[in-house]
């Protein structure tokens, strides 16, 4: 007996529909961009949608065919935004490349993705000139500027001008509809070990992700918001904000390359920004600038912080001193990227303030579309009791099931279902609040017991003299591994090894306190702003811990 089918229109989920919706229903809402040239550019969603159609026409004129990859090396700005939609919306694949990767990795990624076109900001002209001969598949290099700012000469033959390409088109072109499972964009992992791997997103997955990200228990975006994504558009699609903002019709503010604390604060204030998103290192710069100049935030009221664990001290500073709600989040390139966000349930509103803080310091609860489980060493699911710690697995509507160009599947089977192994170690409590206790490769295993490097870093970061801290495993003859704390002092602050270690007393179990502290000028970071602990472990692999 056949099932009764619903009698609904077959309307595929298209990325282009997000921008078209914004143009029709929030057509006069602004998109403001701080350009590479230093000035501010303003236009509307209606303008952006027309220009995105012209971008689609221009890419077709360059010979691009469905499925071809169009790469970008660009900051957050209106031209990048237009390529997001002009490429994906015309059945091409928008490939955002992280310019902070090693140059050799950038060339390798472009070749691996077989990019046909590379669009890049003027900032990256010297880099692209150097790499162009190694980018064997790229047929067209497009400088994202106008004719007045084109270089007089370039090492790149037939360098194209973005504005010339756009202005040559009439925009008399309609967004096509096609299979919603068609590839829309591709992002590569940062590749701290081995070559980066490509995560290929679909139109369906990206639109569903945009819906979920905008929900009240997620980022809570609305048409009343002014959204400034500090997280780059080359870092997992700026966590989906270039899609969620048009979905709700919110004003967008793009900071371009101007990501220092002073520039961001000025843009927050001048444009009335209400909501932002970025990694902890960016907020560190904003906080330091505001404290040094005794500044406040008049309109910014909430921010999502992810990319790496947000130190509780940073959350408290933003909330208590600057009246900014911090939404702690967790995700991965392979998750498009959102997995969890930390928002309280109704029953938690009556809790004491400290209890609320402890919950909100966790990475949070799954948004609809993502499911989680934690498994032990035997591969069996562990209880959601907030104590059992195991490997975190996920599955969902915007989770990849494989990597671009690779036949091997990363998925694991648990209870007859396929799950993606995140590489994180976590706990989940009875209310679904997940807390990352470590990366599986970063956890410190001392005498058969696990010590969370994140817990140690959070305690250290609460010290007023500490700018940044990283905890890594150091070899130990008796305990196998013991924690070594690597600290960057705040400018002008004094802090000794003994003072730092004493600060841990009473804040963590005595056996978990680091054995030693070293002070350095700067902690290395990955291209996406995460602490590069692999490099730290290499740097201190011969460090001798005190024996007493």
Secondary structure, DSSP 4 states (H G I P E B T S, - for coil): -PPPPP--------HHHHHHHHHHHSTT-EEEEE-TTSSEEEEEHHHHHHHHHHHHHHHHHTT--TT-EEEEE--SSHHHHHHHHHHHTTT-EEEE--TTS-HHHHHHHHHHTTEEEEEE-GGGHHHHHHHGGG-TT--EEEESS-GGGS-S--SSTTPEEHHHHHHT-----------TTSEEEEEE---SSSS--EEEEEHHHHHHHHHHHHSTTTT---TT-EEEE-S-TTTTGGGGHHHHHHHHT-EEEE-TT--SHHHHHHHHHHHT--EEEEEHHHHHHHHHHHHHHT---SS--EEEEESSPPPHHHHHIIIIIH--EEEEEEEEGGGTEEEEE----GGGTTS-HHHHHHHHTS-BEEPTTEEEEEE-TTSPBPPSSSS--EEEEEEETT--SS-TT--S--EEEETTEEEEEEEEEEEE-TT--EEEEEETTT-EEETTEEE-HHHHHHHHHTSTTEEEEEEEEEEETTTEEEEEEEEEEPTT----HHHHHHHTBTTB-GGGS-SEEEE-S---B-TTS-B-HHHHHHHTTTPPPP--
